[in-house]
């Protein structure tokens, strides 16, 4: 584990102290947990984006595309 110093507005510091107290945790542990969760979410997003961008096609077309006006005829 690494120790870091963070700078924040007084109002944010007061809010996070109260949140930590409500949860029976320290500010350090609470902020660490939030950052770890954010990291997991970002990793999941990046993985999903890679998979989406790697998706090539549902399959090759067996013929020419249907003309636009044919699609919208009723």
LUMVEX-254606 format. One record per residue: residue in one letter; x, y, z of N, C-alpha, C, O in turn. Coordinates in nm, 2 decimals. Layout:
residues N
aa|nxx|nyy|nzz|caxx|cayy|cazz|cxx|cyy|czz|oxx|oyy|ozz
a|X|Y|Z|X|Y|Z|X|Y|Z|X|Y|Z
...
end
This chain:
residues 74
aa|nxx|nyy|nzz|caxx|cayy|cazz|cxx|cyy|czz|oxx|oyy|ozz
x|0.08|-0.12|0.00|0.00|0.00|0.00|0.09|0.12|0.00|0.20|0.12|0.05
x|0.04|0.23|-0.06|0.11|0.36|-0.07|0.03|0.46|0.01|-0.09|0.46|0.01
x|0.10|0.55|0.07|0.04|0.66|0.14|0.05|0.78|0.04|0.15|0.80|-0.02
x|-0.06|0.85|0.03|-0.06|0.97|-0.06|-0.12|1.09|0.02|-0.20|1.07|0.11
x|-0.09|1.21|-0.02|-0.15|1.33|0.03|-0.24|1.39|-0.08|-0.20|1.40|-0.19
x|-0.36|1.42|-0.04|-0.45|1.48|-0.14|-0.50|1.62|-0.08|-0.50|1.64|0.04
x|-0.52|1.70|-0.18|-0.57|1.84|-0.14|-0.71|1.85|-0.19|-0.75|1.82|-0.31
x|-0.80|1.90|-0.11|-0.94|1.92|-0.14|-1.00|2.04|-0.07|-0.94|2.10|0.02
x|-1.11|2.09|-0.12|-1.18|2.20|-0.06|-1.22|2.16|0.08|-1.25|2.05|0.11
x|-1.23|2.26|0.16|-1.27|2.24|0.30|-1.41|2.17|0.31|-1.43|2.08|0.39
x|-1.50|2.21|0.23|-1.64|2.15|0.23|-1.63|2.00|0.19|-1.70|1.92|0.25
x|-1.55|1.97|0.09|-1.54|1.83|0.05|-1.47|1.75|0.16|-1.51|1.63|0.19
x|-1.37|1.80|0.23|-1.30|1.73|0.34|-1.40|1.71|0.46|-1.40|1.60|0.51
x|-1.48|1.80|0.49|-1.58|1.79|0.59|-1.68|1.68|0.55|-1.72|1.60|0.64
x|-1.73|1.68|0.43|-1.83|1.58|0.38|-1.77|1.44|0.39|-1.84|1.35|0.44
x|-1.65|1.42|0.34|-1.59|1.29|0.34|-1.56|1.24|0.49|-1.57|1.12|0.51
x|-1.53|1.33|0.58|-1.52|1.29|0.72|-1.65|1.24|0.77|-1.65|1.13|0.84
x|-1.76|1.31|0.74|-1.89|1.26|0.79|-1.93|1.13|0.73|-1.98|1.04|0.80
x|-1.90|1.12|0.60|-1.94|0.99|0.53|-1.86|0.87|0.59|-1.91|0.77|0.61
x|-1.73|0.90|0.61|-1.65|0.79|0.67|-1.70|0.75|0.81|-1.71|0.63|0.84
x|-1.74|0.85|0.89|-1.79|0.83|1.02|-1.92|0.75|1.02|-1.94|0.65|1.10
x|-2.01|0.78|0.92|-2.13|0.71|0.91|-2.11|0.56|0.88|-2.19|0.48|0.92
x|-2.01|0.54|0.80|-1.98|0.40|0.76|-1.88|0.33|0.85|-1.85|0.21|0.83
x|-1.84|0.39|0.96|-1.75|0.33|1.05|-1.61|0.31|0.99|-1.55|0.21|1.02
x|-1.57|0.40|0.91|-1.44|0.38|0.83|-1.36|0.51|0.85|-1.40|0.61|0.91
x|-1.24|0.50|0.80|-1.15|0.62|0.80|-1.16|0.69|0.67|-1.21|0.62|0.57
x|-1.13|0.81|0.66|-1.13|0.89|0.54|-1.03|0.82|0.44|-1.07|0.80|0.32
x|-0.92|0.78|0.48|-0.82|0.71|0.40|-0.88|0.58|0.34|-0.87|0.56|0.21
x|-0.94|0.50|0.42|-1.00|0.37|0.37|-1.11|0.40|0.27|-1.12|0.33|0.17
x|-1.20|0.49|0.30|-1.31|0.52|0.22|-1.27|0.58|0.08|-1.32|0.53|-0.02
x|-1.18|0.67|0.08|-1.13|0.72|-0.05|-1.06|0.62|-0.13|-1.08|0.61|-0.25
x|-0.98|0.53|-0.06|-0.92|0.42|-0.13|-1.02|0.32|-0.19|-0.99|0.28|-0.30
x|-1.12|0.29|-0.12|-1.23|0.20|-0.17|-1.30|0.27|-0.29|-1.32|0.20|-0.39
x|-1.33|0.40|-0.28|-1.39|0.47|-0.40|-1.30|0.47|-0.52|-1.35|0.44|-0.63
x|-1.17|0.49|-0.50|-1.08|0.49|-0.61|-1.07|0.35|-0.67|-1.06|0.34|-0.79
x|-1.06|0.25|-0.59|-1.05|0.11|-0.64|-1.18|0.08|-0.72|-1.17|0.01|-0.82
x|-1.29|0.12|-0.67|-1.42|0.09|-0.75|-1.42|0.16|-0.88|-1.46|0.11|-0.98
x|-1.37|0.29|-0.88|-1.37|0.37|-1.00|-1.27|0.30|-1.10|-1.30|0.29|-1.22
x|-1.16|0.25|-1.05|-1.07|0.18|-1.14|-1.13|0.05|-1.20|-1.11|0.03|-1.32
x|-1.20|-0.03|-1.12|-1.27|-0.15|-1.17|-1.37|-0.11|-1.28|-1.38|-0.18|-1.38
x|-1.45|0.00|-1.26|-1.55|0.04|-1.36|-1.48|0.08|-1.49|-1.53|0.05|-1.59
x|-1.37|0.16|-1.47|-1.30|0.20|-1.59|-1.24|0.08|-1.67|-1.25|0.08|-1.79
x|-1.19|-0.01|-1.60|-1.13|-0.13|-1.66|-1.24|-0.21|-1.73|-1.22|-0.26|-1.85
x|-1.36|-0.22|-1.67|-1.47|-0.29|-1.73|-1.52|-0.22|-1.86|-1.55|-0.28|-1.96
x|-1.52|-0.08|-1.85|-1.56|0.00|-1.97|-1.46|-0.02|-2.08|-1.50|-0.04|-2.20
x|-1.34|-0.02|-2.05|-1.23|-0.03|-2.16|-1.24|-0.17|-2.22|-1.23|-0.18|-2.34
x|-1.26|-0.27|-2.14|-1.28|-0.41|-2.19|-1.40|-0.42|-2.28|-1.39|-0.48|-2.39
x|-1.51|-0.36|-2.24|-1.64|-0.37|-2.32|-1.61|-0.29|-2.45|-1.66|-0.33|-2.56
x|-1.54|-0.18|-2.45|-1.52|-0.10|-2.57|-1.43|-0.18|-2.67|-1.45|-0.18|-2.79
x|-1.33|-0.25|-2.61|-1.24|-0.33|-2.70|-1.32|-0.44|-2.77|-1.31|-0.46|-2.89
x|-1.41|-0.50|-2.69|-1.49|-0.61|-2.75|-1.59|-0.55|-2.85|-1.60|-0.61|-2.96
x|-1.65|-0.44|-2.83|-1.74|-0.38|-2.92|-1.67|-0.33|-3.05|-1.72|-0.36|-3.16
x|-1.55|-0.28|-3.03|-1.47|-0.23|-3.15|-1.42|-0.35|-3.23|-1.39|-0.34|-3.35
x|-1.40|-0.46|-3.16|-1.35|-0.58|-3.23|-1.45|-0.66|-3.30|-1.42|-0.75|-3.38
x|-1.58|-0.63|-3.27|-1.69|-0.69|-3.34|-1.69|-0.65|-3.49|-1.70|-0.53|-3.52
x|-1.69|-0.75|-3.58|-1.68|-0.71|-3.72|-1.81|-0.72|-3.79|-1.84|-0.62|-3.86
x|-1.88|-0.82|-3.78|-2.01|-0.84|-3.85|-2.09|-0.95|-3.80|-2.04|-1.04|-3.73
x|-2.22|-0.95|-3.83|-2.31|-1.06|-3.80|-2.29|-1.17|-3.90|-2.34|-1.28|-3.88
x|-2.23|-1.14|-4.01|-2.21|-1.24|-4.12|-2.21|-1.17|-4.25|-2.25|-1.06|-4.26
x|-2.16|-1.24|-4.35|-2.15|-1.18|-4.48|-2.29|-1.17|-4.55|-2.37|-1.26|-4.52
x|-2.31|-1.07|-4.62|-2.44|-1.06|-4.70|-2.44|-1.16|-4.81|-2.34|-1.18|-4.88
x|-2.56|-1.21|-4.83|-2.57|-1.31|-4.94|-2.60|-1.25|-5.07|-2.61|-1.32|-5.18
x|-2.62|-1.12|-5.08|-2.66|-1.05|-5.20|-2.65|-0.90|-5.18|-2.60|-0.85|-5.08
x|-2.70|-0.83|-5.28|-2.69|-0.68|-5.27|-2.79|-0.63|-5.16|-2.88|-0.70|-5.12
x|-2.76|-0.51|-5.11|-2.84|-0.45|-5.01|-2.98|-0.42|-5.07|-2.99|-0.39|-5.19
x|-3.08|-0.42|-4.99|-3.22|-0.38|-5.03|-3.22|-0.23|-5.05|-3.17|-0.16|-4.96
x|-3.27|-0.18|-5.16|-3.28|-0.03|-5.18|-3.36|0.03|-5.07|-3.46|-0.03|-5.02
x|-3.32|0.15|-5.03|-3.39|0.23|-4.92|-3.54|0.24|-4.95|-3.61|0.22|-4.85
x|-3.58|0.28|-5.06|-3.72|0.30|-5.09|-3.80|0.17|-5.07|-3.92|0.18|-5.03
x|-3.74|0.06|-5.10|-3.81|-0.07|-5.08|-3.84|-0.10|-4.93|-3.94|-0.15|-4.89
x|-3.74|-0.06|-4.85|-3.75|-0.08|-4.71|-3.87|-0.01|-4.65|-3.93|-0.05|-4.55
x|-3.89|0.12|-4.70|-3.99|0.20|-4.64|-4.13|0.20|-4.70|-4.22|0.28|-4.67
x|-4.14|0.11|-4.80|-4.28|0.10|-4.86|-4.37|0.03|-4.77|-4.33|-0.06|-4.69
x|-4.49|0.06|-4.77|-4.59|0.00|-4.68|-4.69|-0.08|-4.76|-4.78|-0.14|-4.70
end
